[in-house]
C-alpha cells in the first residue's frame, strides 16, 4: 500500500510542477485565464487535448463525489476545485493518494 501512496504523491507533485511551469510562462506574457482557454483551442491538435482533458476532468469530478461518499471520505469538493483551478494532473493523483490513506485507516480501525 505504501508503494502506491508514494507513486500517487509523486505523480501529484509532478502534475503540479509540470503544468504550472508552462502556466507561469504563459501568465508572465501578461495573458489571463480567458486567453489561456482561447489558446487551448488555437488549432485542431490543441483542441483535441483540451477537449480530452475537460472530459477527463468532469469524469473525475463525478467519480470523486460518488467514491468519496461511498467510502466515507470527506472534502471531495476540495479535489474537484483544485483540479479545475490549479491542475487536474495533480488533483487526480492527490485524490487517489488520500483515498488510499483513507482506506488504509478504515481497514486498521476494523
N, C-alpha and C positions, 0 to 999 in steps of 0.2 A: 504494500500500500504506500509506503514511503517513497518508493521509486516513482510511482505515478504522480504523487503530490509534487515531487521535485521537478518532474518534467513539466507539469502544468504551470507551476510558478515561474519556471524559466521561460516557458513559452509566453506567459503573460507579460513578463518583463521585456522580452524581445518584441512582443506585439505592441508594447507601448513605445519603446525607444525607436524602433524602425519607422513606423508611420509618422511619429512626431518629429523625427529628423527632417522629413520632407515637408510636413505641415509648417514647421517653423521657417523653413526656407521660403515656402510659398507666402506666408504672412509677412516675412521680412521685406517682401516686394511691395508692401502696402495694400495687399489684397485682403478682402474679407471673406466671410463664410459663403455668401452668395456667389462670389467669383470662384470659390473653391468648387461649389456644386456645378456651376457652368463649365468649369474646366474638366470636371469628371465626365461630362457629356460632350467633350470637344470633337470627338470623332467616333467611328464605329467601334474601334478597339477599346478605347477608354469607356465608352458607353456600356460595352459588354461587361467589363469588370465592375463598373458602378452598379448596374442592374443586378449582377450576380451577388455583389456584396450587400446590397439593400435587401434582397430576398433572403439571403442567409441570415442577416441581422434580424429581420422580422420573424423568421422561423425560430431563431434563438430566443427572441423575446417571448413568444408564445410558449415555447418549451420550458423556458426558465421559470415562468409563473406557474405552469402546471406542475413541473417537477418539484419546485420549492414547496408548493402546497402539499403535494403528495407525501414528501418525506419530512415535512415539518420544519423546513429551513426558512429562516426569516430574511427579510430585506431583499427579496428578488428584484424589486424595483430599482435598487441601487445599481445592480449589474446591468440592467437594461438601460438605465440613464447613462451610466458610464460608457456603455457600448455605443450609444448614439452621440454622445458629446465628446468623448475622448478617443477611444479606439476599440472597435469591435474585436479586432485581433488580440486585444489584451483582455477585454471583458469576458469573452468566452472561456479561455483557459483559467482566468481568475475564478469564474463561477464554478468550473469543474474542480479546481483546487479546493474551494470552500465546500463544495458538495462532498468531496472525498473526506475532508476533515469532519464534516457533519455526520456522514455515515459511519465513520470510524468511531466517533464519540458515542453515537447512538448504539453501536454494537457493544462498546465497552460497558455501557450502562445496563445492558441486559444481563 
